[in-house]
Amino acid sequence: MSKTKVKKGAEVVVISGSERGKRGKVISVTTSGDRVILEGVHMIKRHTKKSQLHPQGAIIEREGTIHISNVMEVSNFEARAAKRTPATVKV
């Protein structure tokens, strides 16, 4: 089990992958697989069997997991972006 910097409830930015640039709140952190679930990011479709709740079966859309190395806290992300902006040069 590795130590993680991202905590449940934190606001994070996805820094790589197909969801790059999206922001979301951390719903849960799975330390065994080093993965996080973000609110409204990486939506997947889950096919469910027939049940009393869904007599015909259903396709439910929910959040998928993202590897923890692909996310960064918003405060760190904005500080990094501020460093990269070029300084004004006086002539």
N, C-alpha and C positions, 0 to 999 in steps of 0.2 A: 504494500500500500504506500503510495507516494503522497507527499504533502501538497495540497493545492492552494493557490492564491485566490481562487474564485469561490465565493460563498453564496449560499442560497439567498435570494432576494436582491443580489447585486445587479446593477445595470452594466451590461457588457456589449462590446462590438465584435462582430465576426470579422477576423482579419485575413482569413484565407478560405478557399473552397467556393462552392457554387453559391453560397449565401453571403459572400463577401460584402462588407459595408452595412449590413443590417444590424440594428440594435434591438436588444430585448432584455427582459428581466429573467434571471435564473430561477427556474421552477424547482429543479433538483440537481444534485451532483452525485454521480455514481463513482466512487473512488476505486472500485475493483477494476473497472474498465477505463478509468480516466475520461469519463464522458459527462456532458451536461445537457440538460433540456432547457431550451429558451422559449419564452412565451412568444408565439406567433412567428417563429423562425423555423425553417426546415420542416414544413408541413408534409406529412406522408398520409397516404390513403390506406386504411386498414379494412379488409373485407371480413365481415363477421357472419357467423352461422345464423340460422333461424333460431329465434328465441321468443319468449313471451313478450319481451320488450319490442323486438323487431320480427314480426311474424314472417316477413318475406326475406329476412336477412337485410344487411345494409352495408354501405361503404361509408365508414366513419373517417373523418379527417382529423388528425392530431399531430402534435409536435414530435419530431424525431430527435435523436441524439446527435450531438456534435462533439468531436474530440476536444478536450480541454486546452490543447495547445493551439487551437484555431480561434480562441476567443481572448479578449483583453478588456480589462476594466475601462470604462469610459474616461475616467480621470487620467489614467496613464496614456490612453490613446490620444486624447486632446493635447496633453503635454508634449507628446512625441510629434504631433502634427505642428504644434507651435514652433518647435525647434527647427523644423524643416523649412519653414517659410523664409524666403530670402530677406535679409535686412536691407533697408533703404540705404543707398550709397549717395553721399553728398559729394558733389563735384565742385 
